[in-house]
């Protein structure tokens, strides 16, 4: 039987959403082809791309004749389709484990991502794009993020990882934004003695081989 073609991930590795999908694929030991897009030239807004990503954003994902978008949905799909490959517990192995992972994925998407994404743009991308930083917006979102991380610190004092004692999509989903913030003034929110559990957690998840490989892809972009 012929080997199946690698799945395709469209978008630059530097994108936080694209890197979330890449980390999932590597954890699950799934072959993939990264199809970089020149977003400065508007390649993500062209008709052919809009057929697979109607909002003109990244990532887009193709698995044979299946097309998906939205990085968290893609990550869940990969885990569900390839239950027995790679990290088998990445999306849980029973309904309760999945529910726990889902609730912390929701926390990431609803509570962690809004302030952290704003900070990633203001602190990491705006300087590269020669865009003036909004100091008021930075301060406001640092305060919002600190409150979220206080909740995380309490949780991580009870369990090794967010959804329990095993690394999961819930943890993985936090890697992209946090990686960018660690190189900025906001990084101390994750590494200070005031949040020792968050610091321990970050050190553990960021040194996984899968994430190291994603960072290598970003550096080579």
N, C-alpha and C positions, 0 to 999 in steps of 0.2 A: 504494500500500500504506500502510495506517495506521501511524503511528509507534507503537512499543511503549510501554506505560505505564512510568513511572519505577519502578525497584525501590524497595522500602520498607525502611527501617532503623528498627527499634524500639528506643528507649532514649534517655536524655539525652546530649547531646553532651559533657557533662562526664565521662561514663564513659570510662575509658581504653580499654576494649574497643570501645565504640561508635566512638570517635574513630579507632581503628585502621582500621575498615571505611570510615569516611568518607574518610580520607586515601587509601585504595586506590581508591575510586570516583572521587575527584577526579583522581588520577594517571591513571586509565584513561579519563577524560572520559565517565563514565557518569551519566546523569541519575538523581537519587534524590529520594525524599521522606523526610525525617526525621520519624518519628512519636514525639514525646517521651512518656515515661511518667512519671506522678507516683509515684515509688517510695516516697515517704513515706506514700502512701495505699494502697500494696500493689497497684498496678495490674499489676505484673509477676507477681503470684501468682494473678490471676484465671483462671478456667477457659478463657476464649477465648484468652488469651495463652499458657497452658500447652500449648495444642494445637500451637503453633509453637515454643515453647521449654519443653520438659518439665521443665527444672530451675528454671524461674522466675527466670532471670538475663537480663542483656542483653549483647550485642544479640541480637535475632531479625531475620531477613532474609527477605523475600519477593520472588521474581522470577516474576511471573504465578502459576502454580500450584505453584511450587517454594518450599519453606520450608527454611531452614538456620539453624543456630546455631553458636557458637564463632567468634570473630573471625578467627582465622588460617585456618580452613577456608573461611570466607566470602571472605576476601581471595584465597585460591588459586583458588576457583571463579570469581570475577570476572575474574581474570587469564586463566584458561584459556578461559573462554567468549568473552572479548573480546580475543583475541590481537592483532588488528590495530588496536585502538583505543588512543588516548592513548599512554602510555608503554609501548611494545611489549616492552621488555626487563625490565619490572618483576618478572616471574617467570621470567626466562631464556628463551633462544631455542633451547636444545639440552639434551640430557640431562645433560651435565656441569655446565652453568650452573645448571640446576634443582637438581641434587644439592648444589652448593655453597650455593645459597640455602637449601635445606631444612636443611642441617646447621647453618647459623647461625640459622635460625628455631628449630630445636630448642634451640640454645644459649640463645637468648633465652627460650624457654618454660621450659626446665629449669633454667638456671643464673642468668640475669639477672632474670627475672620474680619468682621467689619472694622474694628479698631486697628488690628495688626496690618490689614491690607492698606489702609490709609497711611499708616506709618511707613510701610515698605515703599509706597509710592513717594511720599514726602522726603524720606531720609535716604533711600537707596537709588530711586530712579530719577527723581526731579533734578538732582545735581548733574546726572549724566546727560539729561535732556535740556540742560540750561534753563530749567523752569524755577522760578522763585519759590522758595519754601514758605509755607504758611505756619509761622511759629505758634499762633493761637490754636490752629487745628492739631498741630503736633502735641502740644501740651494737653489738650482735651482728650485726645485718643490715647496718650500715655496713661492718663488717669483711668480711662475706661479699661484699658488692657490690664493695668495693675489690679483692678478689682476682680477681673476674670481669673488672673493668675493666683490671687489669694484663695479663690474657690478651688482651683487646681491643686494648690499646695496642700490644702486640707485633705482633699481626696487622695493625693499621692502619698500622704502620710499613713493612709489606710491600706493602699494596694500598690503594687510595684509599678503598674501601668494604669492608664485611665480607666479601661474597661475591666480590669482585673489583674491577675498576675502574669498574663501573657501579652507580649507585644501584639498589637492589632492595627487595623485600619484607623482606629480612633487616634492612636499615637502618630502613625505615619502621616495622617492628614495635616498635622501641625508642623511638619518638618520644613516645607518650603518657605513659608513666611518667616518662621523663626530664624532660619539660616541667614536670611538677609538682615534681620534685625540685630543679630549678634555682632555684626560689624559696625553698629551705630550706637548712639547714646542710649537707645532704648534697651540695648543688650543686657544691661545690669538688672533689668526687671526679672530676667531669667536666671541670673547667676549670683545674685546677692545672697548673703547669709540670712536675709529676712525670708527667703523662700528656698530653704535647703532641699526640700523635696522636689520642687520644680527643677532646681539645678541638677540634682542627682538624676532625675528622669531625662532631662535634656542631654546630659552627658552620655547616658546609656543609648538613647534612640538615635542620636546624631552620629554615633560611631559604628552603627550597623554597616555591614559591607554593602548592602543595597543602596544606602544613602550616599556612601562614599563614591559609589560608581556614578550616581546621578550628579554629584558635585563635579566629578571628573568630566562628565559630558558638558556641564555648564561652562567649565573652564576652557574646554576645547572648542566651544561655539564661536 
